[in-house]
């Protein structure tokens, strides 16, 4: 990967991959936190 222009500029597909991984990670972590929260509230109600 040789970029003759500014070296800190990432190609479009790399930005897409980073944003996609970030979105998937955020969704998974949010779903996990929601599941734990639901389990805690259900156990608290019982």
Backbone as CSV, one residue per row, in Angstrom:
resi,resn,N_x,N_y,N_z,CA_x,CA_y,CA_z,C_x,C_y,C_z
1,UNK,0.838,-1.195,0.000,0.000,0.000,0.000,0.872,1.244,0.000
2,UNK,1.183,1.716,-1.193,2.010,2.919,-1.323,1.118,4.070,-1.768
3,UNK,1.006,5.075,-0.914,0.169,6.239,-1.229,1.090,7.431,-1.423
4,UNK,1.207,7.937,-2.646,2.126,9.059,-2.898,1.626,10.368,-2.289
5,UNK,0.305,10.475,-2.058,-0.242,11.704,-1.489,0.010,11.746,0.023
6,UNK,-0.768,12.501,0.746,-0.609,12.596,2.199,-0.777,11.209,2.815
7,UNK,0.141,10.841,3.686,0.148,9.479,4.212,-0.942,9.261,5.253
8,UNK,-1.465,10.328,5.867,-2.466,10.136,6.918,-3.881,9.993,6.356
9,UNK,-4.031,10.148,5.027,-5.356,10.002,4.416,-5.589,8.527,4.092
10,UNK,-6.692,7.995,4.614,-6.998,6.585,4.378,-7.875,6.445,3.138
11,UNK,-7.748,5.332,2.413,-8.623,5.102,1.255,-10.070,4.889,1.702
12,UNK,-11.001,5.035,0.757,-12.418,4.951,1.088,-12.826,3.613,1.665
13,UNK,-12.323,2.508,1.071,-12.742,1.197,1.563,-12.248,0.958,2.979
14,UNK,-11.085,1.545,3.347,-10.577,1.358,4.708,-11.440,2.125,5.697
15,UNK,-11.859,3.343,5.322,-12.797,4.088,6.171,-14.077,3.292,6.344
16,UNK,-14.590,2.711,5.253,-15.830,1.923,5.309,-15.659,0.731,6.243
17,UNK,-14.512,0.034,6.132,-14.280,-1.135,6.977,-14.185,-0.728,8.446
18,UNK,-13.480,0.376,8.719,-13.340,0.822,10.109,-14.691,1.230,10.685
19,UNK,-15.469,1.989,9.917,-16.785,2.407,10.404,-17.711,1.208,10.581
20,UNK,-17.640,0.245,9.665,-18.487,-0.939,9.762,-18.135,-1.747,11.004
21,UNK,-16.836,-1.958,11.239,-16.413,-2.698,12.439,-16.812,-1.933,13.697
22,UNK,-16.660,-0.623,13.676,-17.044,0.178,14.835,-18.542,0.093,15.096
23,UNK,-19.334,0.136,14.044,-20.779,0.044,14.211,-21.201,-1.325,14.725
24,UNK,-20.603,-2.377,14.182,-20.929,-3.735,14.632,-20.521,-3.910,16.087
25,UNK,-19.330,-3.424,16.436,-18.877,-3.542,17.826,-19.784,-2.782,18.779
26,UNK,-20.207,-1.582,18.373,-21.106,-0.803,19.225,-22.447,-1.507,19.376
27,UNK,-22.972,-2.067,18.283,-24.259,-2.754,18.347,-24.166,-3.998,19.236
28,UNK,-23.083,-4.757,19.104,-22.922,-5.974,19.906,-22.790,-5.626,21.382
29,UNK,-21.963,-4.601,21.685,-21.776,-4.224,23.085,-23.073,-3.664,23.663
30,UNK,-23.814,-2.891,22.866,-25.080,-2.340,23.337,-26.090,-3.462,23.587
31,UNK,-26.149,-4.429,22.678,-27.052,-5.563,22.880,-26.669,-6.373,24.101
32,UNK,-25.376,-6.570,24.331,-24.925,-7.320,25.505,-25.292,-6.577,26.781
33,UNK,-25.062,-5.258,26.808,-25.404,-4.468,27.989,-26.915,-4.500,28.223
34,UNK,-27.705,-4.417,27.144,-29.160,-4.457,27.283,-29.611,-5.808,27.836
35,UNK,-28.992,-6.902,27.362,-29.353,-8.236,27.843,-29.031,-8.380,29.327
36,UNK,-27.851,-7.901,29.728,-27.475,-7.970,31.148,-28.444,-7.128,31.979
37,UNK,-28.779,-5.935,31.494,-29.697,-5.058,32.213,-31.074,-5.707,32.344
38,UNK,-31.559,-6.352,31.270,-32.860,-7.024,31.321,-32.822,-8.181,32.320
39,UNK,-31.725,-8.931,32.350,-31.613,-10.036,33.300,-31.618,-9.511,34.733
40,UNK,-30.900,-8.421,34.978,-30.856,-7.862,36.321,-32.242,-7.374,36.744
41,UNK,-32.945,-6.693,35.855,-34.268,-6.170,36.219,-35.269,-7.315,36.404
42,UNK,-35.171,-8.367,35.565,-36.087,-9.480,35.721,-35.839,-10.203,37.042
43,UNK,-34.553,-10.385,37.385,-34.251,-11.035,38.664,-34.683,-10.150,39.831
44,UNK,-34.570,-8.834,39.667,-34.968,-7.915,40.738,-36.491,-7.965,40.926
45,UNK,-37.237,-8.106,39.808,-38.689,-8.163,39.914,-39.102,-9.458,40.594
46,UNK,-38.451,-10.551,40.217,-38.761,-11.833,40.870,-38.317,-11.771,42.329
